[in-house]
Amino acid sequence: MNDQERLLGLFLEYELGTLEGEERTELESLLRQGDGAARAALSEARATVAQIGLTADSATPSSRVKEGLIAQVAEESRSAGPAPVIESKRFGQHAALAYAIAAGLLLFAFLEWQQVRELRTAVAELQDRTAELSDERDQLAENSERFERILAIISGPETKAVALEAPDSPAMHAYWNEQYGLMLAGDNLPVLAPGRTLQLWVIPKQGNPVSVDVFQPTPAGRALLLSQPGIALQDANLLAITDEPAGGSPQPTTTPIWVGPIT
């Protein structure tokens, strides 16, 4: 760094109001003496500070601008070689600025990480809610189709209604339509023993019973079954319900509890 560059750096600090001690005394002495190099450096420093709107007369310079300019001058001073008093002061200012920048970067990184974590949490919650809404939509669609099928079975002109009677239990009612299938409904049904299930059968006019489906009454004793029997309605003679092991049986293993003729 030559003498003129050194003077410019000092006058920049002088104009920003940060120059003190022997350096300030030195500059003021040069100005009083009418030193041409000093006056030229002062003029250039004022022009530079005026361009960024930070003259000491019009506004107080921000610490960020001060630190930036001081750090720049300090960097130039270090690259030019030793300058005992000035270099030591500016190195300390530069180091302080470096620590401040490092702390700022750490804070920025932490805030960025926190925002990313919060964003991931929000995305996960949104995905969960989307999955819930999708499940609800599918459930509504399934219930709608089920309801429409029940209506079609009950209101079909060719539907057969069958009352299945039991000696010690409320009757169940079945509706069988060749096109839409069979619906069975019951209420106030007895509680089954653990490991047991109810199984609906079609007793054909000829041959062995044909399993329709297995079902479990709800804790409130209600049952609603929709199924498609694997036998033609015209070949069926009776509907029967037996108490079977969980999962059902290939053929009835107990005497039917509910029985109803198809007429």
Secondary structure, DSSP 8 states (H G I E B T S, - for coil): --HHHHHHHHHHHHHHT---HHHHHHHHHHHHTT-HHHHHHHHHHHHHHHHTT--TTT----HHHHHHHHHHHHHHHHHH---HHHHHHHHHHHHHHHHHHHHHHHHHHHHHHHHHHHHHHHHHHHHHHHHHHHHHHHHHHHHHHHHHHHHHHHH-TT-EEEEEB-SSS--EEEEEETTTEEEEEE-S-----TTEEEEEEEEESSSS-EEEEEE---TTS-EEEEE--SS-GGGEEEEEEEEEETT--SS--S--SEEEE--
